[in-house]
């Protein structure tokens, strides 16, 4: 999984866009895929942080911080 260049601030703005349901389903899906790649997460990880959070009502910055903290498990 290759990372793409994206600043933390840009990632927060993209998460806000998804959280506020700006754009359609296809656009949100593209944004979530881009965030997963840019933040080094497995597919669907950022979506899970947004739509099924561990804590109630995370902010966009919280979601980005959690995604940046992701570390794969070595098997």
N, C-alpha and C positions, 0 to 999 in steps of 0.2 A: 504494500500500500504506500504509494508515493505521496508525500506532502506537497501541497501547493502553497504558494506564498500568500499570506493573508495576515494583516496586523490584528492584534487583539481588539482594537477599536472597531475595525471593519467586521470582525467576527461578532462582536456584541450587536452591531447594527443589523447584521443578517439574522441573528437570533431574534432580535426585537421584531423584525419584519415577519418572521414565521409566527411568533407568539401573538402578534396583532392580526394575523390572518390576512396580510396584505398580499395580493396576487392570488392566483388560483392554486389548485392542488398540484398541477404540474410544476408551476414555479416554485412552490414550497418544497416539492420533492427535489428539484434541481439544487435549491439553496441548501437543503439538508445534506445532500450528497457532497456538495462542495465543502460544507463545514466539516463533515466526517473526514474527508481527505486532508483538508487544511490543518485540522487539529490533531491528526494522527490517530483517529478513532476507527473502530470497526464500523461497517455499514449499519446504520440504524441507531448508533449509540447516542448521538446528539438528539435525535428524535425522541428517544426514551427519556432523556434528561428533561426535555421540554414537556412532553405529554404524559409521562408517568414518573414524576419526580419523587425522590425519597422524602424531601421536605416540602411542605405546602408552599405554593406560589413563589418559585424561585424567580429572581430577576434574570435578565439576559446576561448580565455580568456573572452571576452565580453559575449559570449554565456553561458559559465559556470557561470559567475557572475549573469546574468539575471535569469538563472535557479535556482541558490541558493537563489535568492531573492524572488522566488515564494512563495506565501502564499495562501492556499485555502480560499475561501470565506465561512464564517460561515452562514448557512441558519437558 
